[in-house]
Structures are given as C-alpha cells and as structure tokens.
Amino acid sequence: EGAHSKSERMQMSSNAEDTLPPVNRKIRYCSGYKYQLDQSYIVQTSVKPRADIITEWVKLNRDGMLAIMDGYAWDGPSGPTIDTKNFMRGSLVHDALYQLIREGHLDRKHYRDDADQELANICEEDGMSAIRVAWVYAAVRLGGGAAVKKAKPIIEAP
C-alpha cells in the first residue's frame, strides 16, 4: 500500500482536509503535451538573460545555465516531423525557452533566434544529420513566431 504506514496516511489525510480547496465538478487542463520529464534536466545554453529567471518549472541564470524541473511537460518536436531521439533534447530545451518568452521573462525579439539556434545546436550534438538540422532550423524560423505569442488554452470538462 505504498511507503507510508497507515497512521502516517491517516495523518496526511487529516492534514489534507484542512488545506484542500472546495470540491469542484470541473477539471482544468491543457492539451497538447506528449512528454514529461522523469527527472530534472540541467544544461549550459548560449541564452544569457540580463537577470536570473526562476519559474515553477524552468530556471535560467545569467550565465545561460538552464534547469528544467522534474515533471515538466512538453509537446516534443513540432510540425511535420518524427519524434526521434536526436530531436528530443533539443525540443525540450527549445520548448522551455519559448515558454520563458511567452511568459514575458525573455524578450521575443532578442531571444527567439537564440532559442532556435540552441535547438539546432543540440540536435546536431545529438547526431542529427546536417540537412535535417538545417530543415528544423528553417522550420522554426518560419513557423515558430506563433508559438512564442500565445500560451496553450485552458480547457474545462465537463
């Protein structure tokens, strides 16, 4: 029955009742995510903001160190493409950087190209062919502008 004893679970249950929000028949969620990190991921990037950025899911310091937290969800490579292993790390970092742009932590005009270049660099590091890297970079330059302008809509059900 899990790692907690019965008395610990009863205590957690009793504490949870004190802090839970009121019952709601609707759920709220975002669609479009295919992948979720099983552990936090930290990588050095060339994206260097003027000040450290700390959000719930993504942290980026002035030196370009990017930390994406355990549980972060992203949609993987976008567009007419195949989700290959040599595309996954790049898509994760790119999505996290675009999220920081969408949320206003990074200026779109200054940092979007940096994020797109970071995607290409990581894909190349991970063994993607040069012609596919060039295609991926051209695709995000052409179609990525919309992705930095709007967040995924919140959906309610039922």
Protein Blocks (a to p, Z undefined) as FASTA:
>chain_A
ZZbdfklmmmmmmmmmmmpccddfbdcddehiabdcfbdcddddfbdcfbdcddfkbccd
fkopacddehiacebjedjddddfklmmmmmmmmmmmmmmmnopacfklmmmmmmmmmmm
mmmmnopafklmmmmmmmmmmmmmmmmmpccdddddZZ
